Amino acid sequence: MGAIETTASLSSQLRFMPIPGAPFGVEVNGIRWGRPDAESVRLLTMALRRHLLILFRGQPSPTEDELDEFFRGFGRLVLDTEDGRFHYKKHLDREGPASELMKENRHNIQRAADNTGSTYYQPSEYGASELIWHTDQAHKPQLKLLSCLEAIDFEPNAIPTQFRDMYTAYEMLPREWRSELEFRQLAFYDPRLPGPAEQPRLSDSQHALFIRHPQTGRRSLFANDSVDRIIGLDRPDSDRWLEKLFAHAALNAPHYTHHWTSGDLIIWDNIGLHHRRDAVPPNQRRRLRQHGGISET
């Protein structure tokens, strides 16, 4: 399949190319950062709906203002919402209750003291813990629709990021499983806070097991390694179902492993794609920038 070149505006030439060997995702060249024109928004939205993930490669790194303006063309910034500001403020909280995972990884996170702009991740002399399969901010009530990561500085063969397509995983579910679990909700806990044994609470958020994208209506299997339980089921039944669903996803969700090159910027559908990575060795040159992305409202 060759490149498809489309004139998006007088000042922008967008080129869409498949990512070799990837079951989903598309590489886009020719973007100009800042507020996109209506035609660019239309074309990039179509690309996200069809391919779920967009890779911008070999292009200048946007400033914070340029990236904010670019994303505002697609919806409301997470950081423009109360939920989003609260979420990212937790990155700066050095005094409040925290999970062991958060304590271990505080030294890997850099964020502006005024809670604006992107968050930067870079392993220190201690490395960084594994990130399990998850969707960004599932532990918050408000859904995050679009996520964004940029590789600022990556050494060759640094730990990659894996993605999997949970729309397809849902569509491949046996019909009887869907009937049995149709209206079930999932309970999530904030991984930055102590768990419920130390800080008792029922959950930090609840989302549908078979969640619908609020704009497209497409359904995704939202259960991932960060979920605590299926609400309304006894714990043994919940554990049994989650084990079956995780095994189903491992077998049926198309996977893509992205090997980062410095300058890569990826945006993806945070409802339909889960992502993870292995533990990062100490002092590996692997600096990432995470933009807040787009909220559901």
Secondary structure, 3 states (H helix, E strand, C coil): CCCEEEEEECCEEEEEEECCCCCCCEEEECCCCCCCCHHHHHHHHHHHHHHCEEEECCCCCCCHHHHHHHHHCCCCEHHHCHHHHHHHHHHHCCCCCCCHHHHHHHHHEEECCCCCCCEEECCECCEECCEEEECCCCCCCCCEEEEEEEEEEECCCCCCEEEEEHHHHHHCCCHHHHHHHCCCEEEECCCCCCCCCCCCCCCCEEEECEEECCCCCCEEECCCCCEEEECCCCHHHHHHHHHHHHHHHHHHCCEEEECCCCCCEEEEECCCEEEEECCECCCCCEEEEEEEEEECC
